[in-house]
């Protein structure tokens, strides 16, 4: 499963990052837009396609709230994956910071 998801697409990363609490699909879209300061606006087709794939892979679970709205929640597998991706991104950032000056002119 690790090789299938890491490295993650930006869409998958931000969807999982948004599931720090259970959210509806629209809530995920709005949260991603908010935390990226509007840089990333996910389309509903992209979000729901990714959520469906993640559900099939056991990365998230789906349930209905008291208003029968669909909520998405990250699983333990999903938490492991996002933690591995965060670790990978931290390494990228550390190395980028070390070598950044070499590429400035």
Backbone as CSV, one residue per row, in Angstrom:
resi,resn,N_x,N_y,N_z,CA_x,CA_y,CA_z,C_x,C_y,C_z
1,UNK,0.836,-1.200,0.000,0.000,0.000,0.000,0.876,1.257,0.000
2,UNK,1.992,1.189,0.699,2.878,2.347,0.782,3.355,2.776,-0.605
3,UNK,3.762,1.823,-1.428,4.254,2.154,-2.771,3.150,2.708,-3.659
4,UNK,1.916,2.324,-3.386,0.792,2.796,-4.188,0.471,4.261,-3.898
5,UNK,0.731,4.721,-2.667,0.329,6.070,-2.265,1.468,7.043,-2.024
6,UNK,2.674,6.546,-1.795,3.788,7.451,-1.498,4.825,7.317,-2.598
7,UNK,5.160,8.380,-3.325,4.717,9.749,-3.094,3.258,9.953,-3.526
8,UNK,2.596,10.847,-2.814,1.188,11.141,-3.081,1.037,12.251,-4.101
9,UNK,-0.082,12.209,-4.767,-0.439,13.372,-5.576,-0.800,14.493,-4.610
10,UNK,-0.739,15.702,-5.079,-1.109,16.838,-4.233,-2.572,16.724,-3.801
11,UNK,-3.423,16.254,-4.695,-4.834,16.084,-4.373,-5.015,15.089,-3.231
12,UNK,-4.402,13.916,-3.341,-4.521,12.897,-2.298,-3.972,13.416,-0.974
13,UNK,-2.842,14.099,-1.026,-2.233,14.647,0.187,-3.187,15.595,0.897
14,UNK,-3.731,16.546,0.156,-4.600,17.531,0.792,-5.940,16.947,1.230
15,UNK,-6.423,15.950,0.522,-7.653,15.293,0.981,-7.398,14.620,2.326
16,UNK,-6.327,13.845,2.426,-6.036,13.178,3.703,-5.726,14.191,4.802
17,UNK,-5.008,15.239,4.464,-4.693,16.272,5.448,-5.979,16.921,5.978
18,UNK,-6.980,17.018,5.125,-8.262,17.602,5.527,-9.059,16.689,6.447
19,UNK,-8.701,15.421,6.467,-9.448,14.476,7.300,-8.856,14.351,8.692
20,UNK,-8.326,15.467,9.198,-7.923,15.509,10.605,-9.167,15.446,11.493
21,UNK,-10.312,15.603,10.863,-11.624,15.378,11.482,-12.551,14.898,10.367
22,UNK,-13.601,14.158,10.690,-14.518,13.707,9.633,-15.121,14.917,8.903
23,UNK,-15.202,14.808,7.583,-15.743,15.914,6.776,-16.587,15.375,5.633
24,UNK,-17.530,16.201,5.203,-18.293,15.939,3.984,-17.387,16.281,2.800
25,UNK,-17.751,15.822,1.614,-16.966,16.127,0.424,-16.793,17.618,0.199
26,UNK,-17.877,18.376,0.338,-17.808,19.821,0.151,-16.916,20.459,1.215
27,UNK,-16.963,19.920,2.428,-16.112,20.417,3.512,-14.633,20.203,3.203
28,UNK,-14.325,19.085,2.561,-12.938,18.818,2.153,-12.505,19.856,1.130
29,UNK,-13.344,20.087,0.126,-13.035,21.062,-0.929,-12.772,22.431,-0.315
30,UNK,-13.634,22.869,0.573,-13.495,24.194,1.193,-12.266,24.261,2.090
31,UNK,-11.991,23.181,2.836,-10.827,23.160,3.723,-9.535,23.254,2.924
32,UNK,-9.441,22.503,1.832,-8.241,22.543,0.991,-8.050,23.943,0.417
33,UNK,-9.126,24.529,-0.052,-9.048,25.884,-0.593,-8.563,26.859,0.479
34,UNK,-9.057,26.690,1.689,-8.679,27.579,2.798,-7.208,27.412,3.176
35,UNK,-6.750,26.170,3.364,-5.376,25.980,3.848,-4.324,26.243,2.768
36,UNK,-4.735,26.268,1.507,-3.802,26.613,0.428,-3.994,28.060,-0.018
37,UNK,-4.740,28.826,0.746,-5.016,30.237,0.435,-5.555,30.399,-0.984
38,UNK,-6.399,29.455,-1.397,-7.044,29.534,-2.698,-6.202,29.039,-3.867
39,UNK,-4.963,28.643,-3.619,-4.102,28.167,-4.698,-4.629,26.880,-5.313
40,UNK,-5.185,26.016,-4.467,-5.671,24.730,-4.948,-7.183,24.668,-4.776
41,UNK,-7.864,24.554,-5.906,-9.325,24.417,-5.899,-9.656,23.074,-6.534
42,UNK,-10.067,22.148,-5.706,-10.343,20.797,-6.177,-11.741,20.706,-6.777
43,UNK,-11.832,20.087,-7.929,-13.126,19.847,-8.544,-13.811,18.669,-7.880
44,UNK,-15.125,18.667,-7.894,-15.859,17.596,-7.214,-15.572,16.232,-7.831
45,UNK,-15.416,16.156,-9.154,-15.103,14.881,-9.793,-13.781,14.313,-9.312
46,UNK,-12.786,15.182,-9.199,-11.467,14.773,-8.716,-11.556,14.294,-7.274
47,UNK,-12.236,15.064,-6.442,-12.350,14.713,-5.021,-13.082,13.387,-4.843
48,UNK,-14.240,13.264,-5.459,-15.026,12.046,-5.246,-14.368,10.825,-5.886
49,UNK,-13.675,11.009,-6.999,-12.931,9.909,-7.597,-11.814,9.427,-6.682
50,UNK,-11.095,10.375,-6.102,-10.009,10.040,-5.178,-10.558,9.408,-3.906
51,UNK,-11.657,9.943,-3.375,-12.266,9.377,-2.164,-12.744,7.945,-2.408
52,UNK,-13.316,7.683,-3.566,-13.779,6.333,-3.889,-12.611,5.358,-3.923
53,UNK,-11.517,5.757,-4.567,-10.311,4.921,-4.626,-9.773,4.676,-3.216
54,UNK,-9.707,5.731,-2.411,-9.186,5.600,-1.047,-10.072,4.689,-0.202
55,UNK,-11.366,4.778,-0.398,-12.285,3.913,0.346,-12.045,2.449,-0.029
56,UNK,-11.926,2.162,-1.317,-11.683,0.791,-1.775,-10.380,0.237,-1.215
57,UNK,-9.389,1.116,-1.040,-8.082,0.700,-0.532,-8.001,0.680,0.997
58,UNK,-9.073,1.084,1.673,-9.082,1.073,3.133,-8.358,2.238,3.778
59,UNK,-8.111,3.291,3.004,-7.414,4.473,3.506,-8.377,5.383,4.268
60,UNK,-9.640,5.360,3.855,-10.692,6.119,4.528,-11.914,5.215,4.701
61,UNK,-12.798,5.638,5.592,-14.105,4.982,5.722,-15.173,6.033,5.477
62,UNK,-16.321,5.552,5.064,-17.438,6.435,4.738,-18.610,6.055,5.625
63,UNK,-19.282,7.059,6.163,-20.484,6.818,6.957,-21.413,8.010,6.830
64,UNK,-22.629,7.855,7.312,-23.612,8.940,7.242,-23.782,9.564,8.618
65,UNK,-23.927,10.881,8.654,-24.176,11.566,9.921,-25.673,11.545,10.235
66,UNK,-26.064,12.258,11.278,-27.469,12.254,11.703,-28.410,12.862,10.667
67,UNK,-27.848,13.614,9.720,-28.657,14.209,8.653,-28.557,13.394,7.362
68,UNK,-28.020,12.191,7.468,-27.838,11.272,6.344,-26.914,11.831,5.266
69,UNK,-26.007,12.719,5.686,-24.996,13.238,4.761,-23.757,12.352,4.873
70,UNK,-23.096,12.165,3.760,-21.917,11.305,3.723,-20.723,12.010,4.349
71,UNK,-20.096,11.330,5.291,-18.877,11.827,5.935,-17.731,10.886,5.612
72,UNK,-16.537,11.442,5.533,-15.332,10.672,5.265,-14.410,10.793,6.468
73,UNK,-13.782,9.668,6.821,-12.880,9.651,7.973,-11.653,8.820,7.621
74,UNK,-10.500,9.292,8.047,-9.251,8.592,7.770,-9.141,7.353,8.673
75,UNK,-8.573,6.280,8.140,-8.356,5.050,8.912,-6.926,5.044,9.462
76,UNK,-6.607,4.023,10.236,-5.237,3.889,10.736,-4.250,3.727,9.580
77,UNK,-4.654,3.004,8.552,-3.802,2.863,7.360,-3.578,4.233,6.727
78,UNK,-4.645,5.008,6.604,-4.533,6.358,6.049,-3.606,7.234,6.871
79,UNK,-3.683,7.105,8.190,-2.802,7.891,9.070,-1.347,7.501,8.859
80,UNK,-1.082,6.211,8.691,0.289,5.761,8.419,0.787,6.357,7.106
81,UNK,-0.074,6.345,6.091,0.317,6.871,4.792,0.597,8.368,4.835
82,UNK,-0.265,9.136,5.486,-0.050,10.586,5.536,1.193,10.901,6.351
83,UNK,1.456,10.124,7.393,2.674,10.349,8.177,3.924,10.054,7.362
84,UNK,3.898,9.007,6.554,5.038,8.706,5.679,5.235,9.816,4.654
85,UNK,4.144,10.324,4.116,4.243,11.400,3.129,4.757,12.681,3.778
86,UNK,4.324,12.984,4.975,4.814,14.173,5.684,6.318,14.036,5.923
87,UNK,6.751,12.851,6.323,8.183,12.600,6.538,8.961,12.813,5.231
88,UNK,8.421,12.319,4.122,9.067,12.479,2.817,9.155,13.953,2.428
89,UNK,8.080,14.701,2.658,8.059,16.125,2.312,9.040,16.908,3.183
90,UNK,9.147,16.550,4.451,10.119,17.218,5.332,11.539,17.005,4.825
91,UNK,11.825,15.787,4.347,13.154,15.519,3.781,13.385,16.372,2.535
92,UNK,12.379,16.453,1.664,12.482,17.298,0.474,12.778,18.745,0.864
93,UNK,12.048,19.234,1.839,12.218,20.625,2.273,13.621,20.852,2.836
94,UNK,14.079,19.928,3.672,15.413,20.045,4.277,16.481,20.097,3.191
95,UNK,16.402,19.195,2.224,17.397,19.168,1.154,17.281,20.370,0.236
96,UNK,16.076,20.819,-0.030,15.885,22.009,-0.856,16.517,23.228,-0.187
97,UNK,16.343,23.347,1.118,16.901,24.483,1.851,18.432,24.462,1.809
98,UNK,19.020,23.288,1.882,20.480,23.161,1.844,21.034,23.593,0.483
99,UNK,20.383,23.189,-0.591,20.916,23.415,-1.932,20.310,24.597,-2.680
100,UNK,19.354,25.260,-2.076,18.644,26.351,-2.758,19.591,27.414,-3.306
101,UNK,20.564,27.827,-2.524,21.478,28.891,-2.944,22.306,28.512,-4.162
102,UNK,22.560,27.211,-4.359,23.339,26.756,-5.496,22.665,27.071,-6.830
103,UNK,21.364,27.300,-6.812,20.623,27.496,-8.037,20.157,28.932,-8.249
104,UNK,20.532,29.813,-7.336,20.163,31.221,-7.503,21.289,31.939,-8.235
105,UNK,20.927,32.850,-9.064,21.950,33.608,-9.822,21.733,35.065,-9.632
